[in-house]
Amino acid sequence: MNSIARLALISLVVGLSACTVHRPAEQPAPPIDTRPPGGPLTKPAPRPGSVPSKPVITPAPKPMPRTSASFAPPPGGASHWDPRLGVYVLEGQSNTFYRQRTYYRWNNGWSWSTNVQGPWQATDSSGVPGGLGRAFAQ
């Protein structure tokens, strides 16, 4: 029995010693040489009347997201998410929007409905998502 306890204790000590973490000694980083190889330490002054020619790079426009990470798209029908407005824009329907089971429509004033075919109920800009109210402010 004594030998079994010793064997268990030795196994435990050896097993736990494998779990210890030793940090490596930090090596100092070599100094960074910022001079170009074989070149002067300063840039020469540009000649008067000369314009440096740098290529103009324009970033590609980001594609509009088709869906929102927070809101489900409208059931049926094609739409896309407009992050500026904070709503889905229904495609093929003029000034009709959707968010959180509610449709919003601008027709010289705001109205809302729970169905895209109506019935539509009149509201003011406080009854629509903030981005829509700001975009169609009069």
C-alpha positions in Angstrom: 0.0 0.0 0.0 2.9 2.3 0.8 4.4 1.8 -2.6 1.1 2.6 -4.3 0.8 5.9 -2.4 4.4 6.8 -3.4 3.8 6.0 -7.0 0.6 8.1 -7.0 2.4 11.0 -5.4 5.3 10.8 -7.8 2.9 10.6 -10.8 1.1 13.7 -9.4 4.3 15.7 -9.0 5.6 14.8 -12.4 2.2 15.5 -14.0 1.9 18.9 -12.4 5.4 19.9 -13.2 4.6 19.5 -16.9 1.9 22.2 -16.4 4.2 24.9 -15.2 4.9 27.8 -17.5 8.3 29.3 -17.9 8.7 32.7 -19.5 11.6 33.0 -21.9 14.2 35.6 -21.2 13.5 38.8 -23.1 16.0 39.6 -25.8 16.5 43.3 -26.6 15.3 44.2 -30.0 18.0 45.5 -32.4 17.7 49.2 -33.3 15.8 50.1 -36.4 17.7 51.9 -39.1 15.3 54.3 -40.8 17.8 55.5 -43.4 17.5 54.1 -46.9 20.4 52.0 -47.9 23.1 54.2 -49.5 20.8 57.2 -49.6 21.0 60.6 -47.8 19.5 61.1 -44.4 17.1 63.9 -45.6 14.9 64.2 -48.6 16.0 66.7 -51.2 13.8 69.7 -51.6 11.4 69.5 -54.6 12.2 71.7 -57.5 10.0 74.8 -57.9 7.1 74.2 -60.3 7.4 70.4 -60.1 4.5 68.4 -58.7 5.2 65.0 -57.2 3.4 62.3 -59.1 1.6 60.1 -56.6 -0.9 57.6 -57.9 -4.4 58.5 -56.8 -6.1 55.5 -55.3 -9.8 55.6 -54.8 -11.2 52.9 -52.5 -13.9 50.7 -54.0 -17.4 51.6 -52.7 -18.7 49.3 -50.1 -21.6 47.2 -51.3 -24.9 47.9 -49.6 -25.7 45.1 -47.2 -28.7 43.0 -48.2 -29.8 42.3 -44.6 -29.5 43.8 -41.1 -27.7 42.1 -38.2 -30.5 43.3 -35.9 -33.7 43.2 -37.9 -35.3 40.5 -39.9 -36.2 41.3 -43.6 -39.8 41.7 -44.6 -41.7 38.5 -45.5 -41.8 37.9 -49.3 -40.8 40.5 -51.8 -37.4 41.9 -52.6 -35.7 44.4 -50.3 -32.4 45.6 -49.2 -31.1 47.1 -45.8 -30.3 50.8 -45.8 -28.1 51.4 -42.8 -28.4 55.2 -43.1 -32.2 55.0 -42.8 -32.2 52.0 -40.4 -34.9 50.2 -42.4 -35.4 47.8 -45.3 -36.2 49.5 -48.6 -38.8 47.5 -50.5 -37.8 47.2 -54.1 -40.4 47.9 -56.8 -42.5 50.0 -54.4 -42.0 53.8 -54.2 -41.0 55.1 -50.7 -42.1 52.0 -48.9 -40.0 50.7 -46.0 -40.1 47.9 -43.4 -38.7 47.3 -39.9 -39.9 45.1 -37.0 -43.1 43.8 -38.5 -44.2 47.3 -39.6 -44.3 48.9 -43.0 -43.9 52.6 -43.4 -44.9 54.7 -46.5 -44.1 58.2 -47.5 -46.8 59.9 -49.7 -46.7 63.6 -48.9 -46.9 62.4 -45.2 -46.2 59.3 -43.2 -48.4 56.3 -42.8 -47.8 52.8 -41.4 -49.3 49.4 -41.6 -48.7 45.8 -40.6 -49.4 44.6 -44.1 -47.8 46.0 -47.3 -51.3 46.2 -48.9 -52.7 48.2 -46.0 -54.9 49.4 -44.4 -52.6 52.4 -43.9 -52.8 54.6 -40.8 -51.6 58.2 -40.9 -48.7 59.2 -38.5 -46.1 61.9 -38.2 -42.4 61.6 -38.2 -42.3 60.6 -34.5 -44.1 57.4 -35.6 -41.4 56.2 -37.9 -37.8 55.1 -37.3 -35.4 58.0 -36.8 -33.5 57.6 -40.0 -36.6 57.8 -42.0 -37.9 60.9 -40.2 -34.7 62.7 -40.8 -34.4 61.7 -44.4 -37.9 62.9 -45.3 -37.9 66.0 -43.0 -39.7 68.9 -44.5 
